[in-house]
């Protein structure tokens, strides 16, 4: 990463797009989920080559109200999937593709909608199952939820990971030695401390 280029690639030039972008390698090519601020919708785009020198047209994944902020793109069960925030319904949503490239997408699923929840979503595959950490605006806590199946058709009950209040913004989750782990911001402290926590079980 000491040199970059040869040039910056413009992926999409439509006005007011590109906010809340998240990137993953999908079937050997870079792909991006992002929020279209003009249509208030969730979009997905995948490169035409492994280096990302040219890109396909973006696909509108969800347009049901103001949706698509705080996107998190990951490959789950061999298919691209996105966790994101639904502004209209103040809820956490999840959607996955029907194919390995993300050409066609299923209907979106509401994962958590009690109170205002779903900002700063971070999606990973936890031992094959989609799992999301996110911030609950209403109670200002850090949440974690894992699906009951690899497709993410149904989900378990959300777990409060940190209930100290004003914790969980800017959360990011990865698998660490086979266990889900989350780093996040604690706004309670004077300096907005960076925190880290790891699960004690693999799910």
C-alpha positions as CSV (number, residue, x, y, z in Angstrom):
1,X,0.0,0.0,0.0
2,X,2.9,2.4,-0.5
3,X,1.7,3.4,-4.0
4,X,-1.8,3.6,-5.4
5,X,-3.4,3.7,-8.8
6,X,-2.8,4.0,-11.7
7,X,-5.9,6.1,-11.4
8,X,-9.0,6.6,-9.2
9,X,-12.0,4.8,-10.7
10,X,-15.3,6.6,-10.7
11,X,-17.8,3.9,-9.9
12,X,-21.1,5.9,-10.2
13,X,-21.6,9.5,-11.2
14,X,-25.3,10.0,-10.3
15,X,-25.8,13.0,-8.0
16,X,-25.8,12.5,-4.2
17,X,-24.7,8.9,-3.9
18,X,-21.9,7.0,-2.2
19,X,-22.7,7.6,1.4
20,X,-22.4,4.8,3.9
21,X,-20.3,2.7,1.5
22,X,-19.1,-0.8,2.4
23,X,-16.9,-3.0,0.3
24,X,-16.3,-6.7,0.0
25,X,-14.8,-9.1,-2.5
26,X,-17.8,-10.9,-4.1
27,X,-17.0,-13.9,-6.3
28,X,-13.5,-12.7,-7.0
29,X,-14.4,-9.0,-7.8
30,X,-14.7,-5.9,-5.6
31,X,-18.3,-4.9,-4.8
32,X,-19.9,-2.0,-2.9
33,X,-23.1,-1.4,-1.0
34,X,-24.1,2.2,-0.6
35,X,-26.8,4.7,0.1
36,X,-28.4,6.7,-2.7
37,X,-29.2,10.1,-1.1
38,X,-31.3,11.2,-4.2
39,X,-33.7,8.2,-4.1
40,X,-33.1,7.4,-0.4
41,X,-32.5,3.8,-1.4
42,X,-30.0,0.9,-0.9
43,X,-27.8,0.1,-3.9
44,X,-25.2,-2.5,-4.8
45,X,-22.6,-2.5,-7.5
46,X,-19.9,-5.1,-8.6
47,X,-16.9,-4.5,-10.7
48,X,-16.5,-6.1,-14.1
49,X,-12.9,-7.3,-13.3
50,X,-10.8,-8.4,-10.4
51,X,-9.0,-5.1,-10.1
52,X,-12.0,-2.8,-10.2
53,X,-11.0,-0.9,-13.4
54,X,-14.5,-0.9,-14.7
55,X,-17.9,-1.3,-13.0
56,X,-21.4,-2.5,-13.9
57,X,-24.5,-0.3,-13.3
58,X,-25.6,-0.2,-9.7
59,X,-28.6,-2.3,-8.7
60,X,-31.4,-0.9,-6.5
61,X,-31.7,-3.5,-3.7
62,X,-34.2,-1.8,-1.4
63,X,-36.3,1.3,-2.0
64,X,-39.1,0.8,0.6
65,X,-38.9,4.2,2.2
66,X,-35.7,5.9,3.3
67,X,-33.4,2.9,3.5
68,X,-29.7,2.0,3.1
69,X,-27.7,4.0,5.6
70,X,-25.0,2.4,7.7
71,X,-24.6,-0.4,5.1
72,X,-22.3,-3.4,5.8
73,X,-21.6,-5.8,2.9
74,X,-20.3,-9.3,3.4
75,X,-20.4,-12.7,1.7
76,X,-22.7,-15.1,3.6
77,X,-23.1,-18.7,2.4
78,X,-21.4,-17.8,-0.8
79,X,-23.7,-14.9,-1.6
80,X,-23.4,-11.1,-1.0
81,X,-25.6,-9.9,1.8
82,X,-26.1,-6.4,3.4
83,X,-27.1,-5.3,6.8
84,X,-28.3,-1.7,7.0
85,X,-30.5,0.9,8.8
86,X,-34.1,1.7,7.8
87,X,-34.6,5.4,8.6
88,X,-38.3,5.3,7.9
89,X,-39.0,2.5,10.3
90,X,-36.1,3.1,12.7
91,X,-35.1,-0.5,12.3
92,X,-32.3,-2.9,11.4
93,X,-32.7,-4.7,8.1
94,X,-31.0,-7.6,6.2
95,X,-31.0,-8.6,2.6
96,X,-29.2,-11.3,0.6
97,X,-28.7,-12.0,-3.0
98,X,-30.1,-15.1,-4.8
99,X,-26.8,-15.7,-6.6
100,X,-23.1,-15.5,-6.0
101,X,-22.6,-12.3,-8.0
102,X,-25.5,-10.2,-6.5
103,X,-27.4,-9.9,-9.8
104,X,-30.7,-10.7,-8.2
105,X,-31.8,-10.0,-4.6
106,X,-34.4,-11.4,-2.2
107,X,-36.9,-9.3,-0.3
108,X,-35.5,-7.4,2.7
109,X,-36.0,-8.8,6.2
110,X,-36.6,-6.6,9.3
111,X,-34.2,-8.1,12.0
112,X,-34.9,-5.7,14.9
113,X,-37.5,-3.0,15.2
114,X,-38.2,-2.4,18.8
115,X,-37.3,1.2,19.4
116,X,-34.9,3.0,17.2
117,X,-32.2,0.5,16.3
118,X,-29.8,-0.4,13.5
119,X,-27.3,2.3,13.1
120,X,-23.5,1.5,12.6
121,X,-24.4,-2.0,11.5
122,X,-21.5,-4.5,11.0
123,X,-22.2,-7.8,9.3
124,X,-20.1,-11.0,9.4
125,X,-20.5,-14.7,8.9
126,X,-20.3,-16.3,12.3
127,X,-19.6,-20.0,11.7
128,X,-21.7,-19.8,8.5
129,X,-24.6,-17.8,10.0
130,X,-25.1,-14.1,9.3
131,X,-24.6,-12.0,12.4
132,X,-24.8,-8.2,13.0
133,X,-23.6,-5.9,15.7
134,X,-25.3,-2.4,15.8
135,X,-26.2,0.6,17.9
136,X,-29.5,1.0,19.6
137,X,-30.4,4.7,19.4
138,X,-33.3,4.5,21.8
139,X,-31.4,3.0,24.7
140,X,-27.9,3.9,23.5
141,X,-26.5,0.4,23.9
142,X,-24.5,-2.0,21.8
143,X,-26.5,-5.0,20.3
144,X,-25.6,-8.3,18.7
145,X,-27.9,-10.7,16.8
146,X,-27.4,-13.9,14.9
147,X,-29.7,-15.6,12.4
148,X,-31.3,-19.0,13.0
149,X,-30.3,-20.2,9.5
150,X,-27.6,-19.6,6.9
151,X,-30.0,-17.8,4.6
152,X,-30.9,-15.2,7.3
153,X,-34.7,-15.9,6.9
154,X,-35.3,-15.8,10.6
155,X,-33.3,-14.3,13.5
156,X,-32.7,-14.9,17.1
157,X,-33.4,-12.5,19.9
158,X,-31.0,-9.5,20.0
159,X,-28.5,-9.5,22.8
160,X,-27.3,-6.4,24.6
161,X,-23.5,-6.7,24.6
162,X,-22.8,-3.4,26.5
163,X,-25.6,-1.6,28.4
164,X,-23.5,1.1,30.0
165,X,-25.4,3.7,27.9
166,X,-23.9,5.9,25.1
167,X,-21.9,2.8,23.9
168,X,-21.8,1.1,20.6
169,X,-21.4,3.7,17.9
170,X,-18.9,3.1,15.2
171,X,-19.0,-0.6,16.0
172,X,-17.1,-3.1,13.8
173,X,-17.2,-6.9,14.2
174,X,-14.8,-9.6,13.0
175,X,-14.1,-13.2,13.8
176,X,-11.2,-13.6,16.2
177,X,-9.9,-17.1,16.8
178,X,-13.3,-18.5,16.0
179,X,-15.3,-16.2,18.1
180,X,-17.2,-13.0,17.2
181,X,-15.4,-9.8,18.5
182,X,-16.5,-6.2,18.4
183,X,-14.7,-2.9,18.7
184,X,-16.8,0.2,19.4
185,X,-16.9,3.7,20.8
186,X,-17.8,4.5,24.5
187,X,-19.1,8.1,24.5
188,X,-19.5,8.0,28.3
189,X,-15.9,8.7,28.8
190,X,-14.3,12.1,28.6
191,X,-12.3,11.1,25.5
192,X,-14.8,8.7,23.9
193,X,-12.8,5.6,24.6
194,X,-12.3,2.8,22.1
195,X,-13.5,-0.6,23.5
196,X,-13.1,-4.2,22.5
197,X,-15.1,-7.3,23.5
198,X,-15.1,-10.9,22.4
199,X,-17.8,-13.5,22.8
200,X,-17.2,-16.5,25.1
201,X,-18.9,-18.9,22.7
202,X,-18.7,-19.3,18.9
203,X,-22.2,-18.0,18.2
